[in-house]
């Protein structure tokens, strides 16, 4: 039973598994919408009982889901056996998100907490979509792969903010002591200027300060674009990897010279799992199946034969 439940929850390679995960995803979306709507006090007062019923149902479902995933986690060979396997699973990002999705309710039961605070915590359930959404999975994969590069860019950004705050403090400190009283206070101006937001609440008034602000603004354009470029490059590389992986699966299905209906169904599931659109998967499949046969010469007898490239 544990093996069957593992395949339903984690593998979802059957219609029942896909339906179950689809219903869980729908419940997550309904919860997020409900949290947003019930922040309107008049609506919450009118339909409080329905909101409470939805919350109770969600907590029951999400709690059972969390315990079930923790129970079946030992079925994954990569995690080992026993309590250590379950501990490894419990420390994974997705398991932590699942836990955070139900903790606000139990906090509200045992502790007297602000309702608005609990509502904000319940919005963490939106991150559960990462388990069911290929788009969220792709985003998290890119962030994980490019974490070191993004961290380096953020570190450089922090250094520039400190330098910009120090510079504007020295230049504008005497002219605007209330706005640039010290370097920490000047960091607000440095941050909004580097990010090119420019709220206008704190601006330099001296000639030197304005020239310095212009330089910081121009530097900020490039610095803010750097993480975006890293993410864009990471998306492109990850999509390329997934296309190559899907192409390899097609070639493996073509080893016998044809693709059966079962193999075609499996390829469709693989494309959905890899986050490829139907059009993209069809194009890759069509490209591989229409590749002309390439003549190959046997190195032993010299006889020519053909094989799918």
VENUR-V340011 format. One record per helix or strand. SS is the DSSP state (h for helix, s for strand). FROM is the first residue (numbers start at 1). TO is the last residue. If there is no record, write none. Layout:
ss=SS from=FROM to=TO
ss=SS from=FROM to=TO
//
This chain:
ss=h from=2 to=11
ss=h from=15 to=38
ss=h from=41 to=46
ss=h from=48 to=75
ss=h from=77 to=79
ss=h from=82 to=90
ss=h from=93 to=110
ss=h from=115 to=132
ss=h from=134 to=145
ss=h from=147 to=172
ss=h from=183 to=194
ss=h from=207 to=253
ss=h from=261 to=274
ss=h from=278 to=289
ss=s from=294 to=297
ss=s from=304 to=307
//
